[in-house]
Amino acid sequence: MNLKDLLTEKKSVIVKKWFDAVVETYPGDTSGFLKKHAAQFTNPVGYTFAQGLEGLFDALVAGLIPDKVSAFLDGIVRIRAVQDFAPSQAVAFIFVLKRVAREELKNEPLGNRFSEELAMFESAVDDLALFAFDIYMKCREKIYDLKAQEVKNATFRLLQQAKLMGKNE
């Protein structure tokens, strides 16, 4: 048995603990609501987190298929980018996977062979965090661009109302 098989075997427990750790970064009421992630339309954020984390876990175990990872990661990071998280807090949820995986594997007889595989897995998690930070920054840039455009439009409308600018200017 290799590490991939062990992680696959413990997938449901690892993903559940990872999900719970991510949800705990929110205040109590929000956290409780997000844990009820069964319905896509009544709780889209909880659903996105649940589906995204499971997809990310599968991709990491399979060896990081960039196309597959991007869709899952993008959904989660976009949500966290518009919330009141510092950049480090917004992507820190990825690093939690390393802790959760190690906790679940601590009772397994891991030899030297597994330590190399675990190091590779954790390196892939680190790479995923860097990719998440890139997505986060693109989202934040878009938000700032939208805010700047809105200020520009509001200023133009005020100048028009004050009859300091014509409609065609």
N, C-alpha and C positions, 0 to 999 in steps of 0.2 A: 504494500500500500504506500502511495506517495502523498505528499502534502495536498495536492489537488484533490485526491480522493477524500482525504480527511475533511478538507474544507467543504467539499460538496456534501458530504455526509452530515456535517454540522451546519449547513447553510441556513435552515429555518431559524435555529437558535441564534446564530451570529447576526443575521439580518434583523431579527426582532430586537435584539439588544442594541444594535447599531441605530435602528429606528428610534427606540426609546431614548437613547443618548442624544440624538439630534433633537427630538421633541422637547427634551428637558432644557434646551437652551432658550426656550420660550417661557413667559410667565405662566403661572399655575392654570388659570382658566383656559388660556390658549393651548397649553400643553395637553390638557384633558380633552379638549375638542379635537386636536390634531390626531390623538391616538385612535379616534373613531374614524379610521381611514377607509372603511369598506366601500363607501359610496363616492363615486367619481364626481357626481353633480352636487351633492350636498356638502362635500368637504374636498374640494379640488386640491387644496394645498396638502392635506394629509395623504390623499391618494397619490399625488405627484411624488411626495417624499417616499411613500411605501414602494411604489413601482420603480422609482428612480434608484433607490438604494439597492433593491433586489437586482435590477438590471446592471448596476455598477459592480455589484459583488460577482455576478455571473461573468461579466466581462473581465474582471480582474483574475478570476480563477481560470478562465479560458485563455488568458494571455493578452488582455487589453486590445480589443478590436476597436480602433479609433472611431470608425463610423457608428458603431453600436454605442459606445461610451458617450459620444457627443450628445446624442439625443437625451439620454437619461441625466447626464450631468447638467446640461443646459437648463432643463426645467427646474431643477433644484436651485442652481446658482442664481437664476433670474429672480426667483422668489426671494432669496436671501439678499440679493443686491438692492431691492427696493425697500427693504426693511431696515430698521435702525441697528445694524450690525457694523462694527468696524471691519475693514477688509480681512483682517486675520481671523475674526470671529465668524465671518461669513463662510470661509472655506475650511475652518478648523474641523468641521464635521467629518471630513475625509480621514484625518489622522486618527480619529476615534476608532476607526475600523481596525487599525493595528492593535490597539489595546484590547478590543473585544475579541479579536481572533486569538491573540496570545492567551487571554483568560480561558477561552474555550479549549485551547490546545495544551494547557499547562499539565493536564493529567495524562496526556498521551506520551507514550515512550518515544520521544523524538531523539534520534541519534544525530550524528554529524551530517548524514545525508539530508535530513530535514532542515538542519540549520541553514544550509546553503539555499534550499528551496524557500525557506521562510524569509531569508534576506532578499531574495529575488522578488517575492510577493510584496514585502514591505517597500522595496524600491519602486515597484509598480504603483503602490499607493502614493508614494511621494511624487511620482510623475503625474499621477492623476490630480494631486493637489495643485501642482504647478499649472496644469491645464485648466483647472477650475478657477485659479486666480486670473488667468487670461480672459476667461469668459466673464468673470466678475468685473474686470476692468472695462471690457467692451460694453457691458450693461451700464455701468456707471457713466461712461463717456456719453452714451446715448441719452441717459437721463439728463445730464448737464447740457447737452446740445438742445434737448427739448425745452428745458427751462430757459435757456438763453434765447431761443427762438420765441418763446412765449412772452418774455420781457420785451423783446424787440417789437413784436406785434402789438403788445399793449401800449408801448410808448408811441408807436406810429398812430394807433387809433386815438390816443389822447391828443396828439398834435393835430390830427385831422379834425377832431371835435373843437379844438381851440382855433381852428381855421388858420393854423400856421403852416399847414402843408396841404397841397391839393390832392385829389384822389389819384392822380396818375403819377405822382412823384414817388 
